[in-house]
Amino acid sequence: MLKTAVFEINGMHCTSCALTIDMDLEETEGVKESNTSYARQKTEVTFDSDIIKPEKIIEIIQKTGYEASETD
């Protein structure tokens, strides 16, 4: 089932940081789209919840070098 979740990201310094997060997430199985905003310090991710869970998305963002948490 496709779902969309928003994650707050800390540690981005420029738009290249946002592009790096998008590329890493979109290469991940189950992630359909990632739209990261440096200005808002957030990313909106559309994913297949049967394949990947929000906790794994946070883990991927953290491996990229940023802090992340899911917002309500």
DOZAZA-637971 format. One record per residue (C-alpha): residue in one letter; x, y, z; chain. Coordinates in steps of 0.05 Angstrom, whole numbers, plus 5000, padded with zeros to 4 digits. Layout:
# residues N
> a:X:Y:Z:A
...
//
This chain:
# residues 72
> m:5000:5000:5000:A
> l:5028:5068:4981:A
> k:5035:5118:5038:A
> t:5066:5187:5045:A
> a:5102:5210:5107:A
> v:5139:5274:5125:A
> f:5205:5272:5161:A
> e:5240:5330:5195:A
> i:5315:5332:5179:A
> n:5369:5366:5219:A
> g:5439:5380:5193:A
> m:5427:5399:5120:A
> h:5472:5457:5100:A
> c:5453:5468:5027:A
> t:5409:5445:4970:A
> s:5461:5392:4952:A
> c:5447:5359:5019:A
> a:5374:5354:4999:A
> l:5392:5324:4932:A
> t:5436:5272:4966:A
> i:5379:5251:5012:A
> d:5331:5246:4952:A
> m:5380:5204:4912:A
> d:5395:5156:4970:A
> l:5321:5147:4986:A
> e:5298:5139:4914:A
> e:5350:5084:4903:A
> t:5318:5045:4960:A
> e:5270:4988:4945:A
> g:5199:5008:4964:A
> v:5211:5084:4960:A
> k:5172:5113:4902:A
> e:5189:5187:4910:A
> s:5227:5233:4957:A
> n:5219:5308:4957:A
> t:5268:5341:5004:A
> s:5267:5415:5019:A
> y:5330:5448:5046:A
> a:5290:5511:5063:A
> r:5238:5473:5103:A
> q:5288:5422:5131:A
> k:5238:5367:5114:A
> t:5228:5311:5065:A
> e:5163:5281:5040:A
> v:5170:5208:5021:A
> t:5120:5165:4983:A
> f:5134:5091:4996:A
> d:5103:5022:4994:A
> s:5090:5004:5066:A
> d:5089:4930:5049:A
> i:5163:4936:5030:A
> i:5193:4990:5074:A
> k:5174:5021:5141:A
> p:5184:5093:5165:A
> e:5238:5069:5214:A
> k:5280:5044:5156:A
> i:5272:5110:5119:A
> i:5298:5146:5181:A
> e:5356:5097:5184:A
> i:5374:5112:5112:A
> i:5373:5187:5124:A
> q:5416:5178:5186:A
> k:5467:5137:5146:A
> t:5471:5195:5097:A
> g:5495:5237:5156:A
> y:5432:5274:5180:A
> e:5385:5269:5239:A
> a:5313:5252:5221:A
> s:5247:5241:5255:A
> e:5177:5229:5229:A
> t:5128:5287:5237:A
> d:5053:5280:5251:A
//
